[in-house]
C-alpha cells in the first residue's frame, strides 16, 4: 500500500508542497508521542497540592516530582541523537515510548513520595527522547522542502499542551484519581507502539559521534545533588548542616569536574567552545534567567488558586487556560515577526510584557479579582510566545552552520536544567515564606491548645480562621513572586545585547559554494 503512494521527496508539483498520506500517518504516530510528553509536563502541576496531602509531605519535597522529571529530560537530550544514529530512529523511538509508558504505569502505582519521584525520573528518561527523535523521523519522511509544514504538525501538542494539560489533570484529580494523570499514558502508549511498529520505516544504524559518557556521569548527578543540597537550606536554617553542605558540595565538585572535562573534550555534552560566540553567550544567559523565573512561577500559579482561594484542581486548570491561549495565539505570529524583523527586539518586548504582568502577582491578595488575574495571565502568555523561541533563534544566528546542531542540543539541555532549578528554587522560597508568615498563627494556636490549620484544607476552616490563613498565604505567594520578578528583570539586561538583524547561521565563506561534506566515521574522530 505504501509503495503506491506518491514519492515524498518530489522536487516539484504538489508532492513537494503537501504532506501525503504516508507522511501524515507517520505524523500521527509522532504527534501521539509528543502529546504524551507535552501533556505530562503540564498535568502534574495542578496535582501538586493534592499530592502534598496524599503523601503527607511538604512542598519542598513534592517539587522533586517536577524537578526530577525535567532533570531526566536534560539527561537524555544528548543521548537521543547519538542513539538514533547508533541504533536507528524507529527502534529508539519505540523504546522511548515503552520507557515513558512503563514510568507512567509505575508512577500511577506509587506508594510513597520517594517512589513517585523515582518513577517520574524513569518517565522523564523516555519522555526526553520522544520529541527530538519524533521530529527527526518526521523531517526525514517529509524531506527538507516541507520542514515548515512538518513543524506545524509537531507544533500542535506544543500549543495545546499548556491549555489542555492543566484542565485534563484537574478533572482527573478532582473526579477520578490522581493516579490517572499517569495511567492515562498507558493506553495512549500502547496505541503508539502498535501504530509505530506498523507505520514507521526501519532505518539502518550508521556510525555516530562518540557519546560523552564521562560528561553525562558528571553533569546529571552533579546538578541533582547541588539542587538537592541548596533546596535543604531553608529547612536547616543555613548551610552549616550536613544535609546541606554534603550533597551541595559533592554536586559542586561534580559540576566543576564537568566544566574541566568539557573544556578538554571534542564532543562534550555541552560544547563550551560555543560560549566564545558573544551572541550565543548572551542568549544563553537570558534564557537561563528567564526559564528559572518563568517555569518556577508556572508551578506556583495553580497552587495559589488551590491553597489560597480553596479551588479544586479542575478549577485551577481552567483558571490557568488564558495563559495557554495567549501563548498559542502569539507563537505563530512571533515566528513571522522574527523572520521579517529579527529575534532581538521581539524577545526584549516579550520579557518586558512578562515583567509588567508579574508585577500583579507580587501584589496578590486573598480576594484578587479572577477577571484581573485571567487577563494578566493571557497577556503573560502573549509575552511568553514572544520570548522563548526568539531567544533560541538569536542564540543560533551568529554561529557557523556546522555548529548549529551541537548548539541546539546544548540550548535544550540548558533550558531543561534551568527549568529544574526554577521549580526547585521557587518552591523552596515559597515553602520558607509560608512557614515564616504562618509562624505567629501556629504559635497562637499552640498557646491556646487548639490544633493548627492543616495544609491544603483552607476551604474546611471556620470563616474567621480561613480569612486570616488565606491572607497570610497570599502574602507568602506575593513575596515569592517578587523573586521571579527580579530574575525576569535581570534577564532583560543580557537580552539588550542579543544580536540584531534577520540573519541565519551561515557556512564559512570558503565552503559556501561547496556541498556540506559527509560526517566522518566515528573511528576517524579519535
N, C-alpha and C positions, 0 to 999 in steps of 0.2 A: 504493500500500500504506500509506504513512504517513497519508493522509487518512482511512483507515478506522479509525485508532486513536482512542481516546477523547481528548478535549481535555486538555492537560497543565496547564491553569491553572484547572480546575474549582474552584468555590468551595466545593463541598460533596460529600459522598459519598466513596467510596473513591478517586476520582480525585485528591482533594486530599491524600490520605494516602500512597498507594502510588506508586512510580515505575513508570510504564507502560513498554511495550516500547520505545517511541521514545526516552524519556529514558535507559533502560538501554543502548540502542545507542549513544547519544551518550556516555554514561558510559564505555562500553568503550573508545572512542577516546581520551577524556581520560585514563583510567587507564593505557592503553598508553604515552602520552607521559609521564605522571607517573612510571611505573615506570622508564623510561629515565633520566629526570633524577635520581630518588632513588637508584637503584642505582649510577649513575655516581659519585655523591658518596662512596659507601661502598666500592665495589670497589677503588678506586685505592689506598686507604691500605695494604692488605695487600700491594700490589705495590711499594711504595716501596723496600723493602730490595733486591728483585730488580733494580729499575731502577738503583739505585746501582751495582751490579756490571755490569749490561748496558751502561751508557754510561760506565763508569769515571769516575764523578763523586763528589761528596760530598753529604751530607745538606742542607747549607745552600744547595746549588744545586738539587737534585732537589725540594725542598719547593715550588719555584715551580710544579711540576705541579699541586699542590693550591691554592697561593695565587693563581696566575694565574687559575685556574678560578673561584674564589669572587669575585675582583675583577671578573671579567667578568659574573658573576651580578649583582653590585651595580650595574654599569653599565646593564644592560638592564631592571632592575625598573621604573624610572620610564618607560622607553621603551614598555613593554608596554601600559600603559593608554592612553597617547596614540596609539600606532599602531593599537590595536584600534578606537578611536573614529574615527580618521582613515581607515583602510583597510578596516575590518571584521574581526571576530574570526576568521572562518573562514580568510580569506586570510593573516592574520598567524600563526595557529596552524600552518597547513601550512608556512609559511615557516620558523617556528621549528623544526619537526620536520626540515625539509630541512637547515637550518644545523647542527643538532645531529648529524644523520646524516653530513653532509659532514665536520664536525670530527672525528667518531668514526673515520671511514674514514681521514682524514689522520693522526690521532694513532696509529692502529694501524700506519701505514706509516712512522712517524717514523724518521729515520736518525741523529739526534743529539739530545742533551738539549735543545738550543735549539729545534729543530724541534718536539719533543714539547710543550714549554711553549707555543710559538706556537699549535699546533693545539688545545691544551687551552683556550686563550683563545677561539678560534673556536667550540669546542664549548660553552663557557660562554655565549657570546652567544646561542646558540639555546636552551640549557637554561634560562637565566634567564627566558625568556618562556613556557615550557611550562606551569608550574604556575599563575601568575596568570591567563593567558588561558584555560587549561583550566577553572579554577574559574569564570571569568566565563561561559563557554559553557554549562557545566552548570547554573549557578544560573539563567541566563536560561531555559533549557529547562524546568527543573523548576518555576519560579515561586517567589515568596518564601515561600509557606506550606510548602514542602518543603525549605527550606535545610538543616535538620538532617540529613535523610536524604542530601542531596547531600554534605554534609561527611563523612558516614560512608563514602560511596563513595570520595571523593577521599582519605580518610584511610588507606585500605588500604595503598597503596605507602609512605606516610609511616611507618606502623607496621612494615611488613615489611622496608623497605629496610635499616635497621641490623642486621637478623638475616641476611637472605638475601644482602645485598651482600658482606660480608667472606667468607662461605663460598663463594659463587659465584666471587668474584675469586680466592680462594686456590686453588680447584680448577683454574681456567683457568691461573693462573700455574704451578702445580706440574705439571699433567698435559697441558696443551695448549700454550699460549704466552701470554706477557704481552700480546701484540698483540690477542688475542681478548677481553680485557676492554673493548676499544674496538670491535673488529669486530662484536661481538655486537649492538651497537646498530643496525647497518646493516639486517639483515633485519627487526628489530622496527620500525625507522623506515619501511621500505618498506610493511609491512602497515598501519602507522598512516596513512601518506599515502594509501594505496588506500582504506581504510575511511573516513578523514576526508573525502576528496573526494566520497564517495558518501552518507555519513550526515549530516555536519554541514550545517546550513542556512546559506545565504548571507544575510548581513545587510548592510544598506545603511550605508555610511560616513556619519558625521554630524559636525558641527562639533566640534572638540576644543579643549581648552585649549592655549594656546601652549606649545610644548616649550622648556624651559630649555636651549638648546643651549650657551650660554656656560658655564653651571654644569657641564654634562656634560663639556665640554672641559677644565675646570679641575680638577674633583674626581678623576676616574678616573686620568688621568696623574699628577696630584699625589700621590695615595695610593700608586700603584705606584712612583714614583721615591723617595718618602720611605721606604717599607718596604724597597726595594732597598738604599738607602744605609745604613740602620740595620742591615740584615742583614749588611753587609760589615764592621761594626765589629770583631767578634772576629778575623776573618781578617787584619785590618790592624793589630791591636793598639791601636786608638784611633780618634779622629775626625779626626786630622790628615792622613789620606791622601786624595788627590783621589778615589779610588774610593768614599770615604765622604761627604765634605762636598759634592762637586759634585751627585750625584743627590739626596742628602738636602736640600741647600739649595734646589735647584730645586723639589723636591717640597713643601717647607715654604712656599715663596713661592706656589706654585700653590694649595695648600690655604688659605693666608691670603687670597689673592685671591678664592677661592670664598666664604669666610665674609663678606668685604666685599660681594661681589656678591649673595649670598643675602639679606643683611640689607636690601638695597635693591630686591629683585625680588619682584613679587607672586606669581608661580607658580614659585618657586625649586625646584630639585631636592630639597633638604631645607628645609622651611619652618622657619626659625629662630624665627619667632614662636611656634611651638608650645612652645618651651622657656620661655616666660613662665608656662606652667602647671606648678606645682610637682610635681604627680603624674606628669606626662609626663617631666619632667626627671629625677626620682629613679629612675623606672623605666628610663629610657634609660641612665643611668649604671650601674645594677645590671646591666642586660642586657649592656652592653659589657664590663664586668669579668668577668661570668660566661662569656660566649661566648669571650672571649680565652683564658681559662684552660681551659675545658672542651673546646672544639674543638681547641685546641692539644694538649691531652693525648690526645685521640682519635687524633691522628696518631702518637703515641708508643707507645700500647698495643701495636699489632701489631709494632712494631719491637723492643720488649723481648722478646717471645716469639721473634722470629727471630734477633736479634743476640746476645742474652744466653743464651737457652735452646736455640738451634740448631734451632728448629722450622721446618717448611716453611710456605708461605703458607696452605695449606688448614688445617693445624692451628691457625695463628694466628687464622684466621677463625672456626673452631669455638670456640676459647677465648674469643673476644670475644662469642659469641652470648648469654651470660647478661645482658649489659648491654642488648642489644636487646630481650630477652624482658621484662626488668624495666620498661623504658620502655613497651613495648606494653601491658603489664598496667595500668600506672598512668595513662597518658594519658587514657583514657575516664573513669576514676574521678575524676581531678583535675578534669575538666570539670564533673562533677556536684557536686563539693565547692565549686568556685568559684561555681557558680550558687546554691548554698544558703548558703554562709558568706562568700563574697568571696574575692578573689585574694591579698590581702596575706599572711595567715597561712600559706597553703599554700606560697606562694613562699618565704617565710622558712624554713619547715620543710624544703623541698626543698634549699635551699642548705646548711642545717646538716647534712643527711644526706650530701650530696656532700662537704662539707668533712671530715666524720668518715671517709668512705670513702677520701678522698685521703690521709689520714694513713698508711694501709697502704703506698701507693705511694712515700711518702717513706722507707719502711724496707725497700724491696725488696732482696732478696739474690739470688744466682745460683741458689739452690735453694728459694726461697719456694714453699710448697705451692700447686699448681694449684687444689686444692679451696678454699683460703682466698681466692685471687685471684678465682676464679669466683664465690664467694659475695659478695665485696666488689663485683665488677662488677654483679652482679644488684641489690644494694641501691642501688648508684650509679645504675643505670638507673631504679629506682623514684624516686630523688631527682630525676633529670633530667625524668621525667614530671610531677613536681610543680612544675617551675621555669619552663621557657621560656614556655609558653602563659599561665600565670597572670601572669607579669611583663608580657607584652604586653597582657593584659586590663587590668591595673592602669594601664598607660600610657594607655589609651583611656578609662578610666572617667570622668574629670573633665573631658573635653573636650566642647565643643559638638558636636552631631550633624553639622553641616556641616564640621567639622574632622577627622572620623574617617577619611575616605578618604585625605586627604593625610598624616595621622599614621601610618596603617597602612603606606603606601608608604615614608615616612621611616624607620619602625622596621625594615622589611625591608632597606632599604639599610644602615642602621646595623649590623644583625645580620650581613650578609654582609661588610661592611668589618671588623668585629670578628673574624669567623672568619678572614679573610685575615691580619690582624695576629697572631692567636693561632698559626696554623700556622707563620708565619714566625718569630715570637718564640721559641717553644719549640723549634723545630727548630734555630735558631741557638744557643740556650743549650745544647741537648744536644750539638751539634757541638763547641762550645767546651769543655764539661765533659769530653767523651770525649777530646779532644786533650790536655787537662791531666792526666787520670787515666792515660792511656796513655803519656805522655811518658817517665816513668822506664823503662818496659819497652822502649820504642823505643830509648832511649839505650843501655840494656844490650845490646840486640840488635846495635846498630851497633858498640859497643865490642868485642863478641865476633866480629864479622864474619858474623853469621847474619842471614838475611832476617827482617824484622819480620812479625808476623802480619798477614795480609791481611784487609781489611774484608769482612764478610759471609761468612766461611768458618770460623766458630768450630768447627763440627762436624767439620771436617777437621784440626784442630790436634791434636798429641800431647796425651795426657791431662794432664801437669803444666802445660803451657802453656795448654791450654784452660781449666783451672780458674782459673788466675791471670787470664787475659784476661776470663773471664766475671765474676769478682769485681770487676774494675776497671770493666767496662762497667755492671754493676749499680749500682755507686756513682755513676757518671755519670747514670744514669737517675733514681735516687732523689734526687740533688741537683737535677736539673731539675724533678722533680715538686714540690719544695719551693716553687719559684716559682709553680707552678699553685695550690698550697695557699694561698699568701699572697694571690694575686689573688682566689681564691674567698672567703677570709675577709674581705677588704676589700669584696667585693661585698655581703656581708651588711649592712654599715653603711648604705648608702643604701636597702637593702631594708627596713630598720626604719621608714623614712619613707614606704613605699608607702601610698597612700590605702586606708582600710578601708571595709568595708560592701560590699553586693552591687550597688550602683547600676550603671546603664548610661549611656552618653552620651545627653544629653538635648538637645532643641531649646530654643532660647531661649523664655522664658515667653510673649512676645508672639506667637510663631509656633506655639506648641504646639497650638492649635486649628485651625490652617490647614494645608492640604496643602503639601508641600515644593515650592517653585517650580521650574520647569524651568531648567536651566543656561542662562546667557546665551550667545549665539553668540560664537565666539572673537573676531570683529571688534569686538564691544562691550566686550571686556575690556581693550582697549588693548594 
